[in-house]
Amino acid sequence: MVIIMFFNASKIIEAVKEKNRIPRILVLLVGTFILGLAYNMYLKANNLVTGGVSGLSIICQKFFGLDASIFIYIFTFIILIISFFTLGTKEGLKGSLGAILYPVMVSVTSPLANYLNAHYVLDNLLIEVLVASLLMGFASGIIYKVGYSTGGNDTIVQIINKYAKIPMGKATFISNVVIILLGGAIFGINNVVYAIIIVAIESMVVDKILLGISDSKQFFIHTKELSKVRELIIEKLNTGVTVIETTGGFTHKKNKMLMCVVATKDYYLFKEAVLEIDPEAFFVINDCYEVSGGVKRSTTPFI
């Protein structure tokens, strides 16, 4: 009797989501707390419109006198309800926890932000912008890394993506640009400049949190001296190397290519050593953010 085992991708995804759920929720709490504090201390206090629901709340407060925190509650709740009808129950529930926590944290951190602003004043707006960028980037990064979001603009972008068929990255860019320019029309061109600085730095910090800092380089090496380069990698780097069978796209000639991961500190010396062996060696070199499994790289310096 033959038993056929079916691979269930959905179960794998659900198992990943359930894994370490409590620690992930704790990270979400910390992240939304920092976001709320940064919003109250720097964005709201200085009328810095950086896009998203936070930016809209500051604009709404200026036009209608409605407290920005109350606007975040109302707007986030409306978007959350709409998401259940437009994206489905599963997607609605997925973003609900972060969408609920963020407005709560904005309210919770308001007294603390007022106290800190009264007793620890930064006398330079640019410094405040830089601090806000770092805090928001760190907070957003750890939230995304554990698989959550804060809803709001993220949910709007998902809806736009589903019904207007606009890619999510493009939809996010367009929505943020519109809100930032509107903020600039109300609060002045300086607001736009500061907003661009915040968005740029925040994005870079988020990327570093999600991907990590590249401490390795991935080498693809096409060389006539394959055995010598392979020996160099194994003996000097004390690490593994993969030999890949290749076929020339133009010549259709069969050949072999080496792939290995080298510590960034050894990047220059290794590249030059390969060129010493074969001056005509062909390289493709990429940043490598994580190496997992396989032969562990030695901590011994290359040379």
Contacts in CASP RR format, 6 or more apart in sequence:
PFRMAT RR
TARGET T0000
AUTHOR 0000-0000-0000
METHOD contacts of the structure
MODEL  1
MVIIMFFNASKIIEAVKEKNRIPRILVLLVGTFILGLAYNMYLKANNLVT
GGVSGLSIICQKFFGLDASIFIYIFTFIILIISFFTLGTKEGLKGSLGAI
LYPVMVSVTSPLANYLNAHYVLDNLLIEVLVASLLMGFASGIIYKVGYST
GGNDTIVQIINKYAKIPMGKATFISNVVIILLGGAIFGINNVVYAIIIVA
IESMVVDKILLGISDSKQFFIHTKELSKVRELIIEKLNTGVTVIETTGGF
THKKNKMLMCVVATKDYYLFKEAVLEIDPEAFFVINDCYEVSGGVKRSTT
PFI
23 146 0 8 1.000
24 146 0 8 1.000
24 147 0 8 1.000
24 148 0 8 1.000
25 97 0 8 1.000
27 142 0 8 1.000
27 143 0 8 1.000
27 145 0 8 1.000
27 146 0 8 1.000
28 97 0 8 1.000
28 98 0 8 1.000
28 101 0 8 1.000
28 143 0 8 1.000
28 146 0 8 1.000
28 148 0 8 1.000
29 101 0 8 1.000
30 139 0 8 1.000
30 142 0 8 1.000
31 139 0 8 1.000
31 140 0 8 1.000
31 142 0 8 1.000
31 143 0 8 1.000
32 98 0 8 1.000
32 101 0 8 1.000
32 102 0 8 1.000
32 104 0 8 1.000
32 105 0 8 1.000
32 139 0 8 1.000
32 143 0 8 1.000
32 150 0 8 1.000
33 105 0 8 1.000
33 108 0 8 1.000
33 109 0 8 1.000
33 139 0 8 1.000
34 135 0 8 1.000
34 136 0 8 1.000
34 138 0 8 1.000
34 139 0 8 1.000
35 102 0 8 1.000
35 105 0 8 1.000
35 135 0 8 1.000
35 136 0 8 1.000
35 139 0 8 1.000
35 140 0 8 1.000
35 143 0 8 1.000
35 150 0 8 1.000
36 102 0 8 1.000
36 105 0 8 1.000
36 106 0 8 1.000
36 108 0 8 1.000
36 109 0 8 1.000
36 113 0 8 1.000
37 105 0 8 1.000
37 109 0 8 1.000
37 112 0 8 1.000
37 113 0 8 1.000
37 135 0 8 1.000
38 132 0 8 1.000
38 135 0 8 1.000
38 136 0 8 1.000
38 139 0 8 1.000
39 54 0 8 1.000
39 106 0 8 1.000
39 109 0 8 1.000
40 106 0 8 1.000
40 109 0 8 1.000
40 110 0 8 1.000
40 112 0 8 1.000
40 113 0 8 1.000
40 114 0 8 1.000
41 113 0 8 1.000
41 116 0 8 1.000
41 117 0 8 1.000
41 128 0 8 1.000
41 132 0 8 1.000
42 48 0 8 1.000
42 128 0 8 1.000
42 129 0 8 1.000
42 131 0 8 1.000
42 132 0 8 1.000
42 135 0 8 1.000
43 49 0 8 1.000
43 50 0 8 1.000
43 54 0 8 1.000
43 55 0 8 1.000
43 58 0 8 1.000
43 132 0 8 1.000
44 57 0 8 1.000
44 58 0 8 1.000
44 68 0 8 1.000
45 113 0 8 1.000
45 117 0 8 1.000
46 125 0 8 1.000
46 128 0 8 1.000
46 194 0 8 1.000
47 58 0 8 1.000
47 62 0 8 1.000
47 187 0 8 1.000
47 191 0 8 1.000
48 58 0 8 1.000
48 129 0 8 1.000
48 132 0 8 1.000
48 191 0 8 1.000
48 194 0 8 1.000
48 195 0 8 1.000
48 198 0 8 1.000
49 55 0 8 1.000
49 58 0 8 1.000
49 59 0 8 1.000
49 179 0 8 1.000
49 180 0 8 1.000
49 182 0 8 1.000
49 183 0 8 1.000
49 184 0 8 1.000
49 186 0 8 1.000
49 187 0 8 1.000
49 191 0 8 1.000
49 195 0 8 1.000
50 176 0 8 1.000
50 180 0 8 1.000
50 195 0 8 1.000
50 198 0 8 1.000
50 199 0 8 1.000
50 202 0 8 1.000
51 153 0 8 1.000
51 175 0 8 1.000
51 176 0 8 1.000
51 179 0 8 1.000
51 180 0 8 1.000
51 195 0 8 1.000
51 199 0 8 1.000
52 152 0 8 1.000
52 153 0 8 1.000
52 175 0 8 1.000
52 176 0 8 1.000
52 179 0 8 1.000
53 72 0 8 1.000
53 75 0 8 1.000
53 76 0 8 1.000
53 79 0 8 1.000
53 152 0 8 1.000
53 153 0 8 1.000
54 72 0 8 1.000
55 179 0 8 1.000
55 183 0 8 1.000
56 71 0 8 1.000
56 75 0 8 1.000
56 179 0 8 1.000
57 68 0 8 1.000
57 69 0 8 1.000
57 71 0 8 1.000
57 72 0 8 1.000
57 75 0 8 1.000
58 68 0 8 1.000
58 183 0 8 1.000
59 179 0 8 1.000
59 182 0 8 1.000
59 183 0 8 1.000
59 186 0 8 1.000
60 66 0 8 1.000
60 68 0 8 1.000
60 71 0 8 1.000
61 67 0 8 1.000
61 68 0 8 1.000
61 71 0 8 1.000
62 186 0 8 1.000
62 187 0 8 1.000
63 186 0 8 1.000
69 103 0 8 1.000
69 106 0 8 1.000
69 107 0 8 1.000
69 110 0 8 1.000
72 102 0 8 1.000
72 103 0 8 1.000
72 106 0 8 1.000
73 103 0 8 1.000
73 107 0 8 1.000
75 152 0 8 1.000
76 99 0 8 1.000
76 100 0 8 1.000
76 102 0 8 1.000
76 103 0 8 1.000
76 151 0 8 1.000
76 152 0 8 1.000
79 99 0 8 1.000
79 151 0 8 1.000
79 152 0 8 1.000
79 155 0 8 1.000
79 156 0 8 1.000
80 92 0 8 1.000
80 95 0 8 1.000
80 96 0 8 1.000
80 99 0 8 1.000
80 100 0 8 1.000
80 151 0 8 1.000
80 152 0 8 1.000
80 155 0 8 1.000
82 155 0 8 1.000
82 159 0 8 1.000
83 91 0 8 1.000
83 92 0 8 1.000
83 95 0 8 1.000
83 155 0 8 1.000
83 158 0 8 1.000
83 159 0 8 1.000
84 92 0 8 1.000
86 159 0 8 1.000
86 162 0 8 1.000
86 163 0 8 1.000
87 155 0 8 1.000
87 158 0 8 1.000
87 159 0 8 1.000
87 162 0 8 1.000
91 158 0 8 1.000
92 155 0 8 1.000
95 148 0 8 1.000
95 149 0 8 1.000
95 151 0 8 1.000
95 154 0 8 1.000
95 155 0 8 1.000
97 148 0 8 1.000
98 143 0 8 1.000
98 148 0 8 1.000
98 149 0 8 1.000
98 150 0 8 1.000
98 151 0 8 1.000
99 149 0 8 1.000
99 150 0 8 1.000
99 151 0 8 1.000
99 152 0 8 1.000
99 155 0 8 1.000
101 150 0 8 1.000
102 150 0 8 1.000
102 151 0 8 1.000
122 128 0 8 1.000
122 131 0 8 1.000
125 194 0 8 1.000
126 194 0 8 1.000
129 194 0 8 1.000
129 197 0 8 1.000
129 198 0 8 1.000
130 197 0 8 1.000
130 201 0 8 1.000
132 198 0 8 1.000
133 197 0 8 1.000
133 198 0 8 1.000
133 200 0 8 1.000
133 201 0 8 1.000
133 202 0 8 1.000
133 205 0 8 1.000
134 201 0 8 1.000
134 205 0 8 1.000
136 198 0 8 1.000
136 202 0 8 1.000
136 205 0 8 1.000
137 201 0 8 1.000
137 202 0 8 1.000
137 203 0 8 1.000
137 205 0 8 1.000
137 206 0 8 1.000
137 209 0 8 1.000
138 205 0 8 1.000
138 209 0 8 1.000
140 150 0 8 1.000
140 202 0 8 1.000
140 205 0 8 1.000
140 206 0 8 1.000
140 209 0 8 1.000
141 205 0 8 1.000
141 206 0 8 1.000
141 209 0 8 1.000
141 210 0 8 1.000
142 209 0 8 1.000
143 149 0 8 1.000
143 150 0 8 1.000
144 206 0 8 1.000
144 209 0 8 1.000
144 210 0 8 1.000
145 209 0 8 1.000
145 210 0 8 1.000
153 172 0 8 1.000
153 175 0 8 1.000
153 176 0 8 1.000
156 175 0 8 1.000
157 168 0 8 1.000
157 169 0 8 1.000
157 171 0 8 1.000
157 172 0 8 1.000
157 175 0 8 1.000
158 168 0 8 1.000
160 166 0 8 1.000
160 171 0 8 1.000
160 175 0 8 1.000
161 167 0 8 1.000
161 168 0 8 1.000
161 171 0 8 1.000
164 171 0 8 1.000
166 174 0 8 1.000
176 199 0 8 1.000
180 192 0 8 1.000
180 195 0 8 1.000
180 196 0 8 1.000
180 199 0 8 1.000
181 192 0 8 1.000
183 191 0 8 1.000
183 192 0 8 1.000
183 195 0 8 1.000
184 191 0 8 1.000
184 192 0 8 1.000
184 195 0 8 1.000
211 289 0 8 1.000
212 289 0 8 1.000
212 290 0 8 1.000
213 289 0 8 1.000
214 264 0 8 1.000
214 287 0 8 1.000
214 288 0 8 1.000
214 289 0 8 1.000
215 263 0 8 1.000
215 264 0 8 1.000
216 261 0 8 1.000
216 262 0 8 1.000
216 263 0 8 1.000
216 264 0 8 1.000
216 287 0 8 1.000
216 288 0 8 1.000
216 289 0 8 1.000
216 291 0 8 1.000
216 297 0 8 1.000
217 261 0 8 1.000
217 262 0 8 1.000
217 263 0 8 1.000
217 264 0 8 1.000
217 267 0 8 1.000
217 285 0 8 1.000
217 286 0 8 1.000
217 287 0 8 1.000
217 288 0 8 1.000
218 259 0 8 1.000
218 260 0 8 1.000
218 261 0 8 1.000
218 262 0 8 1.000
218 285 0 8 1.000
218 286 0 8 1.000
218 287 0 8 1.000
218 288 0 8 1.000
219 258 0 8 1.000
219 259 0 8 1.000
219 260 0 8 1.000
219 261 0 8 1.000
219 262 0 8 1.000
219 270 0 8 1.000
219 271 0 8 1.000
219 283 0 8 1.000
219 284 0 8 1.000
219 285 0 8 1.000
220 244 0 8 1.000
220 257 0 8 1.000
220 258 0 8 1.000
220 259 0 8 1.000
220 283 0 8 1.000
220 284 0 8 1.000
220 285 0 8 1.000
221 229 0 8 1.000
221 257 0 8 1.000
221 258 0 8 1.000
221 259 0 8 1.000
221 260 0 8 1.000
221 274 0 8 1.000
221 281 0 8 1.000
221 282 0 8 1.000
221 283 0 8 1.000
222 246 0 8 1.000
222 255 0 8 1.000
222 257 0 8 1.000
222 258 0 8 1.000
222 281 0 8 1.000
222 282 0 8 1.000
222 283 0 8 1.000
223 229 0 8 1.000
223 258 0 8 1.000
223 274 0 8 1.000
223 277 0 8 1.000
223 278 0 8 1.000
223 280 0 8 1.000
223 281 0 8 1.000
223 282 0 8 1.000
224 278 0 8 1.000
224 280 0 8 1.000
224 281 0 8 1.000
225 277 0 8 1.000
225 278 0 8 1.000
225 281 0 8 1.000
226 243 0 8 1.000
226 256 0 8 1.000
226 258 0 8 1.000
228 277 0 8 1.000
228 278 0 8 1.000
229 258 0 8 1.000
229 274 0 8 1.000
229 277 0 8 1.000
229 278 0 8 1.000
229 281 0 8 1.000
230 241 0 8 1.000
230 243 0 8 1.000
230 258 0 8 1.000
232 273 0 8 1.000
232 274 0 8 1.000
232 277 0 8 1.000
233 239 0 8 1.000
233 240 0 8 1.000
233 241 0 8 1.000
233 258 0 8 1.000
233 260 0 8 1.000
234 240 0 8 1.000
234 241 0 8 1.000
236 273 0 8 1.000
236 302 0 8 1.000
236 303 0 8 1.000
237 260 0 8 1.000
237 262 0 8 1.000
237 266 0 8 1.000
237 270 0 8 1.000
237 297 0 8 1.000
237 298 0 8 1.000
237 302 0 8 1.000
238 297 0 8 1.000
238 298 0 8 1.000
238 300 0 8 1.000
239 260 0 8 1.000
239 261 0 8 1.000
239 262 0 8 1.000
239 295 0 8 1.000
239 296 0 8 1.000
239 297 0 8 1.000
239 298 0 8 1.000
240 260 0 8 1.000
240 294 0 8 1.000
240 295 0 8 1.000
241 258 0 8 1.000
241 259 0 8 1.000
241 260 0 8 1.000
242 258 0 8 1.000
242 259 0 8 1.000
242 260 0 8 1.000
243 256 0 8 1.000
243 257 0 8 1.000
243 258 0 8 1.000
244 256 0 8 1.000
244 257 0 8 1.000
244 258 0 8 1.000
244 259 0 8 1.000
245 254 0 8 1.000
245 255 0 8 1.000
245 256 0 8 1.000
246 254 0 8 1.000
246 255 0 8 1.000
246 256 0 8 1.000
246 257 0 8 1.000
247 253 0 8 1.000
247 254 0 8 1.000
247 255 0 8 1.000
248 255 0 8 1.000
261 288 0 8 1.000
261 291 0 8 1.000
261 297 0 8 1.000
262 270 0 8 1.000
262 302 0 8 1.000
263 297 0 8 1.000
263 302 0 8 1.000
265 301 0 8 1.000
265 302 0 8 1.000
266 301 0 8 1.000
266 302 0 8 1.000
266 303 0 8 1.000
267 285 0 8 1.000
269 302 0 8 1.000
269 303 0 8 1.000
270 302 0 8 1.000
271 283 0 8 1.000
271 285 0 8 1.000
273 303 0 8 1.000
274 281 0 8 1.000
274 283 0 8 1.000
275 281 0 8 1.000
291 297 0 8 1.000
END
